[in-house]
């Protein structure tokens, strides 16, 4: 068992290292002088949205993840389709699945109003909203490095190719995370974000009807809400407590109750087994590694300085 003092020391050392190594051009204090009320405003809107609908916290976390894995953390996934933009919202992993855009719009409107002009990027809003969502649902806090700018492009093709699929095996998951500069610890920790939220039947139908590495009773219960045909959009929780940040996701994997194939792949006799077992009984270790990996992911291919733009409307270019 990790003592509180040991955990605290490890946690702050991790945060310091992550901020030093990965955030050379970003800073948690970026808006302190530009607009000191920016972060409190984001937090207020996120908390209100999560209080209205607990599921929204998971949705906002997922938006940040799906942003960063496609050409970097640049809010490209918020852009609507135009004659020159094939929106990432139409990619298979996002279509009729990604949600929370209206909350991001509200945040943007309120932040720009309180700041007096558009100084906070949509990419930074996604990063902070993800952190505030996790905190609102009982998870760890971390200092978000800030100063990202927004893309002027989007790519549905890249989204289809670079976002992890719910049917991937461990080898495929390790590869797709490695392509983003993320290692196996990041893979397991970030997958633990599935301690929050739900998945649609279309993403786990094959697993509950055809897979062998699944608890029989668990599969049978899910089949009632997710038949072989129909019900594509029916929801099932990704872990037993989908509105609380805890270790239930990993405990489920030990019992072969991972909802998605890509979830159960983390405990399949491979290199990530021991980390899953550790996280299943050590919330402190999971929380610390999750926070560290979120910082690391949030710095993938960021735009800074004069790159990109600060959008006035997160859904369209200036």
C-alpha positions as a printed NumPy array, in Angstrom:
array([[  0.   ,   0.   ,   0.   ],
       [  1.38 ,   3.435,  -0.95 ],
       [  1.547,   5.843,   2.015],
       [ -0.079,   9.286,   1.535],
       [  3.252,  11.08 ,   1.839],
       [  4.945,   8.797,  -0.662],
       [  2.084,   9.168,  -3.122],
       [  2.057,  12.964,  -2.799],
       [  5.793,  13.184,  -3.419],
       [  5.574,  10.867,  -6.432],
       [  2.541,  12.731,  -7.779],
       [  4.168,  16.154,  -7.672],
       [  7.456,  14.852,  -9.075],
       [  5.531,  13.353, -12.005],
       [  3.722,  16.625, -12.65 ],
       [  6.947,  18.596, -12.473],
       [  8.721,  16.229, -14.865],
       [  5.841,  16.184, -17.32 ],
       [  5.576,  19.95 , -17.339],
       [  9.336,  20.341, -17.811],
       [  9.806,  17.731, -20.519],
       [  6.676,  18.121, -22.583],
       [  5.652,  21.754, -22.162],
       [  8.616,  23.8  , -23.288],
       [  6.311,  26.171, -25.2  ],
       [  3.228,  25.877, -22.97 ],
       [  2.626,  27.06 , -19.417],
       [ -0.118,  26.491, -16.824],
       [  0.058,  30.23 , -16.077],
       [ -0.395,  31.308, -19.705],
       [ -3.672,  33.149, -19.054],
       [ -2.796,  34.637, -15.663],
       [ -2.239,  38.095, -17.185],
       [ -4.047,  37.687, -20.502],
       [ -7.339,  36.791, -18.811],
       [ -7.212,  35.701, -15.161],
       [-10.916,  34.744, -15.135],
       [-10.609,  32.346, -18.071],
       [ -9.97 ,  29.133, -16.122],
       [-12.562,  29.814, -13.382],
       [-15.107,  30.457, -16.136],
       [-14.34 ,  27.157, -17.862],
       [-14.615,  25.33 , -14.547],
       [-17.965,  26.941, -13.729],
       [-19.532,  25.983, -17.076],
       [-18.15 ,  22.438, -16.966],
       [-19.373,  21.855, -13.424],
       [-22.845,  23.099, -14.334],
       [-22.951,  20.86 , -17.418],
       [-21.808,  17.793, -15.48 ],
       [-24.304,  18.507, -12.71 ],
       [-27.073,  18.579, -15.306],
       [-25.906,  15.343, -16.911],
       [-23.167,  13.253, -15.318],
       [-22.414,  11.549, -18.637],
       [-21.248,  14.89 , -20.04 ],
       [-18.002,  14.643, -18.086],
       [-16.977,  11.537, -20.016],
       [-18.061,  13.153, -23.286],
       [-15.861,  16.213, -22.72 ],
       [-12.908,  14.02 , -21.746],
       [-13.371,  12.014, -24.941],
       [-13.459,  15.18 , -27.08 ],
       [ -9.975,  16.123, -25.869],
       [ -8.665,  12.608, -26.491],
       [-10.141,  12.493, -29.992],
       [ -8.696,  15.924, -30.703],
       [ -5.136,  15.108, -29.683],
       [ -4.891,  11.821, -31.607],
       [ -5.739,  13.544, -34.902],
       [ -3.02 ,  15.956, -36.096],
       [ -2.358,  17.023, -32.511],
       [ -4.223,  18.946, -29.798],
       [ -5.509,  21.735, -32.035],
       [ -9.329,  21.579, -31.793],
       [ -9.553,  20.273, -35.366],
       [-12.349,  17.925, -34.27 ],
       [-14.612,  20.887, -33.468],
       [-14.7  ,  22.208, -37.037],
       [-17.887,  21.692, -39.034],
       [-17.803,  20.59 , -42.676],
       [-17.352,  23.231, -45.359],
       [-16.385,  23.205, -49.01 ],
       [-12.743,  22.881, -47.913],
       [-13.075,  20.937, -44.633],
       [-14.156,  17.308, -44.354],
       [-15.163,  17.413, -40.706],
       [-13.686,  14.906, -38.286],
       [-17.156,  14.765, -36.752],
       [-18.087,  12.502, -39.679],
       [-15.274,  10.003, -39.066],
       [-16.431,   6.555, -37.963],
       [-15.241,   6.894, -34.328],
       [-17.041,  10.258, -33.983],
       [-20.128,  10.054, -36.186],
       [-23.29 ,  10.084, -34.049],
       [-21.035,   9.407, -31.076],
       [-18.885,  12.432, -30.204],
       [-20.873,  14.889, -28.107],
       [-20.513,  17.913, -25.853],
       [-19.98 ,  20.424, -28.66 ],
       [-22.703,  22.702, -27.292],
       [-20.901,  22.856, -23.927],
       [-17.674,  23.864, -25.667],
       [-19.645,  26.551, -27.547],
       [-21.029,  27.882, -24.265],
       [-17.582,  27.913, -22.675],
       [-16.145,  29.771, -25.654],
       [-18.905,  32.395, -25.594],
       [-18.6  ,  33.021, -21.865],
       [-14.798,  33.051, -21.825],
       [-14.59 ,  35.487, -24.748],
       [-17.141,  37.706, -23.031],
       [-15.288,  37.827, -19.73 ],
       [-11.914,  38.237, -21.459],
       [-13.265,  40.981, -23.715],
       [-11.976,  39.326, -26.889],
       [-10.975,  35.878, -28.241],
       [ -7.723,  35.135, -26.4  ],
       [ -8.417,  31.582, -25.206],
       [ -8.066,  28.932, -27.895],
       [-10.613,  26.203, -28.452],
       [ -7.77 ,  23.676, -28.072],
       [ -7.006,  24.998, -24.585],
       [-10.706,  24.94 , -23.729],
       [-10.826,  21.238, -24.633],
       [ -7.789,  20.482, -22.478],
       [ -9.068,  22.376, -19.437],
       [-12.638,  21.096, -19.817],
       [-11.31 ,  17.516, -19.836],
       [ -9.422,  18.108, -16.586],
       [-12.364,  19.88 , -14.931],
       [-14.706,  17.063, -16.004],
       [-12.493,  14.443, -14.379],
       [-12.29 ,  16.476, -11.179],
       [-16.064,  16.981, -11.145],
       [-16.489,  13.197, -11.199],
       [-14.08 ,  12.55 ,  -8.348],
       [-10.831,  12.169, -10.262],
       [ -7.408,  13.797,  -9.865],
       [ -6.523,  17.387, -10.678],
       [ -3.446,  18.434, -12.647],
       [ -1.927,  21.647, -13.932],
       [ -2.811,  21.934, -17.624],
       [ -0.021,  23.482, -19.723],
       [ -1.653,  26.201, -21.837],
       [ -0.978,  28.336, -24.883],
       [ -2.182,  26.065, -27.676],
       [ -3.554,  27.607, -30.827],
       [ -6.308,  26.308, -33.083],
       [ -5.819,  24.528, -36.391],
       [ -6.983,  25.876, -39.732],
       [ -7.468,  22.351, -41.091],
       [ -9.172,  19.08 , -40.18 ],
       [ -8.976,  15.56 , -41.561],
       [-11.71 ,  12.981, -41.5  ],
       [ -9.289,  10.498, -43.106],
       [ -6.678,  10.955, -40.389],
       [ -9.393,  10.584, -37.742],
       [-10.493,   7.285, -39.267],
       [ -6.891,   6.045, -39.389],
       [ -5.365,   7.401, -36.165],
       [ -8.076,   7.045, -33.533],
       [ -7.985,   3.743, -31.644],
       [-10.706,   1.306, -32.66 ],
       [-12.801,  -0.563, -30.061],
       [-11.909,  -3.813, -31.858],
       [ -8.111,  -3.421, -31.689],
       [ -5.929,  -6.04 , -30.03 ],
       [ -3.027,  -5.174, -27.737],
       [ -0.378,  -5.101, -30.475],
       [ -2.464,  -2.672, -32.524],
       [ -3.167,  -0.468, -29.487],
       [  0.499,  -0.275, -28.521],
       [  1.392,   0.713, -32.073],
       [ -1.257,   3.416, -32.421],
       [ -0.264,   4.955, -29.082],
       [  3.432,   4.736, -29.932],
       [  2.702,   6.676, -33.13 ],
       [  1.608,   9.546, -30.875],
       [  4.693,   9.333, -28.656],
       [  2.812,   7.489, -25.908],
       [  4.051,   4.326, -24.204],
       [  2.332,   1.3  , -22.68 ],
       [  1.831,   2.991, -19.318],
       [  0.085,   5.851, -21.114],
       [ -2.031,   3.331, -23.02 ],
       [ -3.3  ,   1.638, -19.876],
       [ -3.708,   4.826, -17.851],
       [ -5.562,   6.696, -20.599],
       [ -7.723,   3.66 , -21.38 ],
       [ -8.702,   3.954, -17.731],
       [-10.652,   7.021, -18.792],
       [-13.285,   4.388, -19.544],
       [-13.973,   4.415, -15.83 ],
       [-16.346,   7.161, -16.988],
       [-19.139,   7.052, -19.521],
       [-20.962,   4.712, -21.857],
       [-20.482,   3.017, -25.22 ],
       [-22.953,   2.372, -28.01 ],
       [-24.049,  -1.157, -28.863],
       [-22.504,  -0.946, -32.342],
       [-19.048,  -0.732, -30.742],
       [-19.335,  -3.886, -28.597],
       [-21.947,  -6.072, -30.336],
       [-19.39 ,  -8.493, -31.78 ],
       [-17.657,  -8.874, -28.422],
       [-20.739,  -9.823, -26.408],
       [-22.117, -12.194, -29.041],
       [-18.997, -13.807, -30.504],
       [-15.977, -13.426, -28.205],
       [-14.789, -16.171, -25.843],
       [-12.755, -14.073, -23.365],
       [-15.854, -12.591, -21.733],
       [-17.816, -13.527, -18.63 ],
       [-20.883, -15.488, -19.757],
       [-23.353, -13.786, -17.407],
       [-21.965, -10.36 , -18.243],
       [-22.368, -11.012, -21.983],
       [-25.855, -12.402, -21.54 ],
       [-26.998,  -9.359, -19.563],
       [-25.657,  -7.006, -22.236],
       [-27.293,  -8.929, -25.063],
       [-30.726,  -7.878, -23.804],
       [-29.907,  -4.248, -24.629],
       [-27.688,  -5.009, -27.614],
       [-29.156,  -7.718, -29.866],
       [-27.412,  -9.073, -32.929],
       [-29.439,  -6.74 , -35.113],
       [-30.83 ,  -3.323, -34.266],
       [-30.251,  -1.083, -31.296],
       [-26.962,   0.315, -32.622],
       [-27.198,   3.413, -30.437],
       [-28.26 ,   1.656, -27.232],
       [-25.92 ,   2.545, -24.385],
       [-24.174,   0.402, -21.788],
       [-21.783,   1.667, -19.086],
       [-18.071,   1.165, -19.625],
       [-17.705,   0.182, -15.974],
       [-20.08 ,  -0.394, -13.021],
       [-19.812,   3.239, -11.834],
       [-19.819,   5.302, -15.056],
       [-20.142,   8.657, -13.275],
       [-17.349,   8.152, -10.731],
       [-13.597,   8.094, -11.319],
       [-12.446,   4.895,  -9.632],
       [-10.751,   1.555, -10.306],
       [-13.903,  -0.307, -11.362],
       [-12.82 ,  -0.349, -14.993],
       [ -9.689,  -2.342, -14.166],
       [-11.461,  -4.631, -11.702],
       [-13.884,  -5.478, -14.489],
       [-11.014,  -6.531, -16.738],
       [ -9.835,  -9.02 , -14.091],
       [-13.271, -10.653, -14.311],
       [-13.357, -10.606, -18.146],
       [-16.027,  -7.916, -18.055],
       [-14.362,  -5.361, -20.302],
       [-17.091,  -3.87 , -22.473],
       [-14.961,  -3.284, -25.569],
       [-12.524,  -5.684, -27.2  ],
       [ -9.861,  -3.001, -26.855],
       [-10.571,  -2.812, -23.113],
       [-10.17 ,  -6.536, -22.469],
       [ -7.076,  -6.562, -24.692],
       [ -5.208,  -4.798, -21.88 ],
       [ -5.493,  -7.999, -19.834],
       [ -4.858, -10.732, -22.366],
       [ -1.598, -12.323, -21.281],
       [  0.503,  -9.477, -22.649],
       [  2.859,  -6.769, -21.451],
       [  0.15 ,  -4.604, -19.883],
       [ -1.339,  -7.257, -17.564],
       [  0.604,  -6.262, -14.455],
       [ -0.272,  -2.594, -14.798],
       [ -3.969,  -3.459, -15.054],
       [ -3.668,  -5.545, -11.883],
       [ -1.877,  -2.719, -10.071],
       [ -4.454,  -0.111, -11.032],
       [ -7.323,  -2.449, -10.064],
       [ -6.416,  -2.128,  -6.384],
       [ -4.404,   1.11 ,  -6.24 ],
       [ -6.431,   4.226,  -7.009],
       [ -3.537,   6.499,  -6.054],
       [ -1.221,   4.91 ,  -8.617],
       [ -3.89 ,   5.03 , -11.326],
       [ -4.79 ,   8.651, -10.562],
       [ -1.172,   9.801, -10.631],
       [ -0.386,   7.99 , -13.881],
       [ -3.636,   9.166, -15.47 ],
       [ -2.829,  12.799, -14.671],
       [  0.706,  12.408, -16.006],
       [ -0.504,  10.767, -19.221],
       [ -3.153,  13.439, -19.75 ],
       [ -0.46 ,  16.119, -19.584],
       [  1.701,  14.125, -21.969],
       [ -1.164,  13.545, -24.413],
       [ -2.189,  17.188, -24.207],
       [  1.15 ,  18.212, -25.665],
       [  0.963,  16.174, -28.86 ],
       [  1.879,  18.324, -31.886],
       [  0.548,  21.537, -30.372],
       [  0.425,  24.775, -32.359],
       [  1.947,  27.776, -30.599],
       [  3.228,  31.279, -31.305],
       [  2.   ,  32.448, -34.69 ],
       [  0.889,  29.005, -35.839],
       [ -2.788,  28.457, -36.509],
       [ -5.253,  30.947, -35.061],
       [ -7.446,  31.707, -32.057],
       [-10.917,  30.96 , -33.357],
       [-13.815,  33.247, -32.515],
       [-16.171,  30.319, -33.076],
       [-14.842,  26.842, -32.312],
       [-16.903,  25.327, -35.142],
       [-15.475,  27.416, -37.972],
       [-12.363,  29.255, -39.109],
       [-12.015,  33.005, -38.653]])
